Amino acid sequence: MALPRDQFPVTASWAFFDHAAVAPLPAPAVAALAEYAASLAAHGVTAVRQWVARLDRVRALAAQLIHAPDANDVYFVPNTTHGIGVVAEGFPWEPGDNVVLAAEEYPANQYPWMNLAHRGVGVRAVPSRGNRVSIDDLRGAMDARTRVLTVSAVEFASGFRNDLDRLGELCRERGIFFFVDAIQSLGVFPLDVQKTPIDALAADGHKWLLGPEGAGIGYVRREWVERLHPIGVGAFSVVNPLAFTTIDFTLKPHAGRWEGGAYNVPGLTALGASLELLLNAGIDNVRRRVIELTDYLCDGAMSRGWKVFSSRVECEKSGIVSLIHPTLPADEVTKRCKAAGVAVNSRAGRVRVSPHAYNTESEIDRFLSAT
């Protein structure tokens, strides 16, 4: 088992398969939250240096997770939407430019781009072909005015895993900025931004990264830092953030310029504890275990007459499995599962099951028996 099951209190009450929504916290993250709360209660701001050092450690762990060349290429975000807005609002657009995206993207990766219409920027939404997003279709939607391609690493409803390497190379060939919403993959699938040509990404930590809501990470390739107009600028965006009585508007020369205000210290501290848990387990080991579980799930579901909607092609499968029950609507399935102590969800009229690496085959059997 890639992740130690005894570190997940949720297992006492639930067979939990809804990590694509909001994950339960592991014990180390809970302990980190408690430690911060106790410190703040006992010492207030006098312990600030300890917690600044802790945030530096979390940043280093996040950089390790995505193989960023420098820890300062990582910045903290309150949610994925903020990281998308950094690019959407900061990009040097000209009227007539356009963005290409997959039509099944989560709304957070559509609305910020649609919000650029007043600046003359168009959005080209490419429909899926069944359970897949076709690279050829994305390529076909591009033209000489395409400036950005944005996709999710894993699509939230279908579970389709996009080929980030091929998409990145396509963008490099055409001089297009490549943005990735990584929230449904980070923590399960290895990512190396030095090998995969991603220009920016964002992911809140509350799904596969096993952190609390409101504490996530963003990344901007260093060559783009000066080309994106900074948004959300504040006291901590500048090179001397603690010189409060000296106004020197010299922005940090790295992604830290997008950290304008106070940090979510408890949330980031807990996220750091979960990152340590995942990295110690080994992300590729986590990936292997999640794929084992989802393969087992698909085999069991099909043997009971379910339809597996998600692509299970090796390079396209993910931790999200979209299922269609032979007789029951998705909402009824989720209702019956909840009554049986099994947490799943429904998306796009289908049952969405998303196990993590601490789950077991017996729990999957429990899910299949619940309906």
Beta strands, then each sheet from edge to edge (+ up, - down):
strand 1: 15-16
strand 2: 74-77
strand 3: 98-102
strand 4: 122-126
strand 5: 146-152
strand 6: 177-181
strand 7: 200-204
strand 8: 216-220
strand 9: 307-308
strand 10: 321-324
strand 11: 342-343
strand 12: 345-347
strand 13: 350-353
sheet 1: 1+ 11+
sheet 2: 2+ 8- 7+ 6+ 5+ 3+ 4+
sheet 3: 9+ 10- 13+ 12-
end
